Amino acid sequence: MSEKTPASTTPGPRLIIAAIIAVLALVFVVQNTGKGEVDFLFWTLSMPAWIWLLVIFAAGLVVGSIFPWLRPRKKRS
């Protein structure tokens, strides 16, 4: 019988970088809790700045998932 090697449990560099960026984004949001006002077309919206930051972050996630061809392609061997 062959022995199975256990799966690696160490996080890869992408996961580490993503975690660092997430922590920095969270710190940035927590430090910017003042009121923010945005004018868009004929609307003027006022709410806490951290909500605006989260909205912009979520919009970036959506755009990144809608346009996957902007990501670097992996070479197939």
Backbone as a chain_set.jsonl record, in Angstrom:
{"seq": "MSEKTPASTTPGPRLIIAAIIAVLALVFVVQNTGKGEVDFLFWTLSMPAWIWLLVIFAAGLVVGSIFPWLRPRKKRS", "coords": {"N": [[0.839, -1.173, 0.0], [0.4, 2.252, -0.671], [1.586, 5.189, 0.91], [-0.206, 8.081, 1.801], [0.599, 11.457, 1.38], [0.273, 14.104, 3.698], [-1.813, 16.966, 3.08], [-0.495, 20.155, 2.301], [-0.413, 22.611, 4.786], [0.484, 25.138, 5.02], [0.085, 28.567, 4.388], [-0.027, 30.033, 1.127], [1.931, 32.478, -0.749], [0.159, 34.26, -2.058], [-2.151, 34.162, -0.488], [-1.194, 35.188, 1.914], [-0.461, 37.804, 1.164], [-3.001, 38.75, 0.399], [-4.313, 38.64, 2.872], [-2.846, 40.543, 4.331], [-3.435, 42.869, 2.864], [-6.198, 42.953, 3.297], [-6.309, 43.377, 6.079], [-5.013, 45.875, 6.248], [-6.837, 47.412, 4.763], [-9.07, 47.213, 6.425], [-8.126, 48.556, 8.734], [-7.778, 51.094, 7.619], [-10.442, 51.756, 6.993], [-11.587, 51.777, 9.577], [-10.246, 53.925, 10.7], [-11.274, 56.063, 9.317], [-13.911, 57.33, 9.993], [-15.506, 59.564, 9.861], [-18.093, 61.832, 8.58], [-19.035, 61.649, 5.159], [-19.55, 63.151, 1.98], [-21.066, 62.751, -1.142], [-21.417, 63.782, -4.45], [-23.345, 62.895, -7.125], [-24.354, 62.963, -10.329], [-27.466, 64.265, -10.132], [-27.863, 63.777, -7.481], [-27.15, 64.117, -4.015], [-25.417, 62.567, -1.62], [-25.003, 61.745, 1.776], [-23.153, 60.158, 4.175], [-21.491, 58.033, 6.641], [-17.931, 57.932, 6.155], [-16.676, 55.421, 6.127], [-18.561, 53.708, 5.105], [-18.723, 54.539, 2.445], [-16.153, 53.836, 1.648], [-16.273, 51.041, 1.884], [-18.22, 50.518, -0.054], [-16.877, 51.33, -2.389], [-14.762, 49.49, -2.34], [-16.219, 47.085, -2.622], [-17.282, 47.542, -5.164], [-14.933, 47.424, -6.649], [-14.292, 44.72, -6.303], [-16.425, 43.551, -7.688], [-16.03, 44.55, -10.31], [-13.545, 43.396, -10.798], [-14.261, 40.7, -10.878], [-16.057, 40.614, -12.973], [-14.586, 41.303, -15.215], [-12.511, 39.228, -16.037], [-10.53, 38.917, -17.958], [-8.688, 40.89, -17.64], [-6.876, 40.047, -15.868], [-3.605, 38.562, -15.419], [-2.676, 35.982, -17.671], [-2.336, 32.461, -17.195], [0.316, 30.346, -18.16], [-0.055, 27.53, -20.181], [1.096, 24.233, -19.976]], "CA": [[0.0, 0.0, 0.0], [1.168, 3.488, -0.707], [1.219, 6.159, 1.941], [-0.631, 9.383, 1.29], [1.24, 12.561, 2.079], [-0.735, 15.068, 4.133], [-1.874, 18.21, 2.307], [0.251, 21.26, 2.894], [-1.285, 23.534, 5.507], [1.09, 26.465, 5.078], [-0.548, 29.455, 3.399], [0.825, 30.478, 0.033], [2.216, 33.91, -0.752], [-1.031, 35.016, -2.458], [-3.044, 34.244, 0.67], [-0.563, 36.086, 2.883], [-0.606, 39.171, 0.647], [-4.424, 39.096, 0.485], [-4.63, 38.877, 4.283], [-2.237, 41.821, 4.704], [-4.23, 43.929, 2.234], [-7.492, 43.005, 3.985], [-6.101, 44.002, 7.392], [-4.743, 47.298, 6.009], [-8.105, 48.032, 4.353], [-9.908, 47.311, 7.619], [-7.57, 49.628, 9.56], [-8.083, 52.334, 6.921], [-11.877, 52.01, 7.162], [-11.849, 52.1, 10.982], [-9.691, 55.246, 10.991], [-11.994, 57.081, 8.559], [-15.317, 57.168, 10.372], [-16.22, 60.837, 9.745], [-19.118, 61.941, 7.536], [-18.579, 61.911, 3.805], [-20.619, 63.564, 1.084], [-20.757, 62.458, -2.533], [-22.339, 64.318, -5.452], [-23.371, 62.071, -8.331], [-25.402, 63.494, -11.195], [-28.254, 65.244, -9.391], [-28.021, 63.318, -6.105], [-26.109, 64.393, -3.029], [-25.561, 61.571, -0.571], [-24.128, 61.961, 2.92], [-23.124, 59.056, 5.136], [-20.127, 57.842, 7.159], [-16.914, 57.657, 5.13], [-16.335, 53.999, 6.062], [-19.525, 53.05, 4.214], [-18.276, 54.838, 1.09], [-14.962, 53.033, 1.379], [-16.706, 49.666, 1.652], [-18.913, 50.493, -1.346], [-15.853, 51.388, -3.435], [-14.068, 48.198, -2.3], [-17.132, 46.093, -3.203], [-17.333, 47.81, -6.601], [-13.693, 46.885, -7.202], [-14.424, 43.264, -6.359], [-17.358, 43.222, -8.765], [-15.362, 44.815, -11.582], [-12.502, 42.377, -10.954], [-14.836, 39.403, -11.225], [-16.745, 40.722, -14.264], [-13.606, 41.405, -16.285], [-11.363, 38.371, -15.707], [-9.479, 38.982, -18.963], [-7.692, 41.871, -17.23], [-5.882, 39.353, -15.038], [-2.565, 37.886, -16.209], [-3.01, 34.594, -18.035], [-1.374, 31.421, -16.825], [0.816, 29.57, -19.304], [-0.392, 26.096, -20.14], [2.254, 23.443, -20.424]], "C": [[0.881, 1.232, 0.0], [0.655, 4.448, 0.363], [0.827, 7.468, 1.278], [0.077, 10.468, 2.094], [0.161, 13.564, 2.49], [-0.666, 16.34, 3.294], [-1.121, 19.31, 3.058], [-0.717, 22.237, 3.554], [-0.672, 24.923, 5.621], [0.436, 27.347, 4.009], [0.453, 29.901, 2.347], [1.033, 31.976, 0.071], [1.007, 34.76, -1.154], [-1.979, 35.204, -1.281], [-2.487, 35.21, 1.718], [-0.712, 37.542, 2.441], [-2.06, 39.629, 0.737], [-4.822, 39.404, 1.922], [-4.058, 40.217, 4.751], [-3.045, 42.978, 4.127], [-5.575, 44.069, 2.931], [-7.367, 43.688, 5.343], [-5.838, 45.501, 7.225], [-6.014, 48.036, 5.586], [-9.027, 48.208, 5.554], [-9.428, 48.438, 8.534], [-7.903, 50.983, 8.937], [-9.555, 52.718, 7.105], [-12.175, 52.452, 8.591], [-11.351, 53.507, 11.322], [-10.442, 56.375, 10.289], [-13.494, 56.952, 8.798], [-16.118, 58.461, 10.28], [-17.249, 60.808, 8.624], [-18.466, 62.233, 6.193], [-19.763, 62.264, 2.934], [-20.18, 63.336, -0.346], [-21.847, 63.06, -3.409], [-22.221, 63.453, -6.698], [-24.594, 62.451, -9.135], [-26.201, 64.526, -10.425], [-28.539, 64.814, -7.958], [-26.853, 63.812, -5.259], [-26.364, 63.455, -1.859], [-24.542, 61.832, 0.532], [-24.269, 60.791, 3.874], [-21.7, 58.878, 5.63], [-19.144, 57.404, 6.064], [-16.595, 56.174, 5.029], [-17.318, 53.244, 5.178], [-19.137, 53.303, 2.759], [-17.067, 53.989, 0.711], [-15.33, 51.579, 1.113], [-17.429, 49.524, 0.316], [-17.9, 50.488, -2.491], [-15.077, 50.071, -3.494], [-14.927, 47.11, -2.945], [-17.245, 46.292, -4.713], [-16.076, 47.281, -7.291], [-13.72, 45.371, -7.306], [-15.327, 42.833, -7.516], [-16.691, 43.421, -10.125], [-14.28, 43.767, -11.84], [-13.051, 41.017, -11.328], [-15.564, 39.435, -12.565], [-15.745, 40.697, -15.417], [-12.37, 40.557, -15.993], [-10.248, 38.444, -16.742], [-8.444, 40.053, -18.652], [-6.605, 41.253, -16.356], [-4.821, 38.719, -15.931], [-2.945, 36.445, -16.467], [-1.921, 33.642, -17.597], [-0.958, 30.681, -18.092], [0.436, 28.109, -19.122], [0.8, 25.313, -20.665], [1.83, 22.226, -21.195]], "O": [[1.961, 1.25, 0.591], [-0.536, 4.501, 0.669], [1.455, 7.904, 0.313], [0.146, 10.408, 3.322], [-0.758, 13.842, 1.72], [0.41, 16.743, 2.851], [-1.125, 19.367, 4.287], [-1.714, 22.64, 2.955], [-1.255, 25.801, 6.258], [0.256, 26.922, 2.868], [1.628, 30.119, 2.64], [0.378, 32.673, 0.845], [0.843, 35.869, -0.644], [-2.544, 36.282, -1.099], [-3.241, 35.963, 2.334], [-1.05, 38.409, 3.247], [-2.326, 40.771, 1.111], [-5.59, 40.335, 2.164], [-4.719, 40.946, 5.49], [-3.312, 43.957, 4.824], [-6.049, 45.187, 3.136], [-8.224, 44.489, 5.716], [-6.379, 46.309, 7.979], [-6.239, 49.17, 6.01], [-9.689, 49.237, 5.686], [-10.246, 49.197, 9.054], [-8.268, 51.918, 9.649], [-9.867, 53.884, 7.345], [-12.934, 53.399, 8.799], [-11.959, 54.203, 12.135], [-10.257, 57.54, 10.642], [-14.244, 56.522, 7.922], [-17.308, 58.457, 10.593], [-17.276, 59.878, 7.818], [-17.48, 62.965, 6.106], [-20.859, 61.737, 3.125], [-19.061, 63.684, -0.725], [-23.038, 62.88, -3.154], [-21.135, 63.295, -7.256], [-25.727, 62.285, -8.684], [-25.661, 65.58, -10.088], [-29.372, 65.423, -7.287], [-25.72, 63.91, -5.731], [-27.395, 63.54, -1.191], [-23.372, 62.104, 0.263], [-25.369, 60.473, 4.326], [-20.784, 59.505, 5.098], [-19.481, 56.619, 5.177], [-16.271, 55.699, 3.94], [-16.95, 52.243, 4.563], [-19.208, 52.395, 1.931], [-16.974, 53.488, -0.41], [-14.765, 50.95, 0.218], [-17.267, 48.516, -0.372], [-18.047, 49.73, -3.45], [-14.766, 49.587, -4.582], [-14.422, 46.304, -3.726], [-17.298, 45.317, -5.463], [-16.154, 46.748, -8.397], [-13.228, 44.801, -8.28], [-15.03, 41.874, -8.228], [-16.78, 42.553, -10.994], [-14.117, 43.305, -12.97], [-12.384, 40.251, -12.022], [-15.682, 38.405, -13.228], [-16.027, 40.133, -16.474], [-11.297, 41.099, -15.73], [-9.116, 38.067, -16.438], [-7.418, 40.125, -19.329], [-5.553, 41.852, -16.133], [-5.105, 38.375, -17.078], [-3.474, 35.765, -15.587], [-0.736, 33.972, -17.625], [-1.774, 30.426, -18.978], [0.59, 27.537, -18.043], [1.422, 25.682, -21.661], [2.677, 21.454, -21.643]]}, "num_chains": 1, "name": "protein.A"}
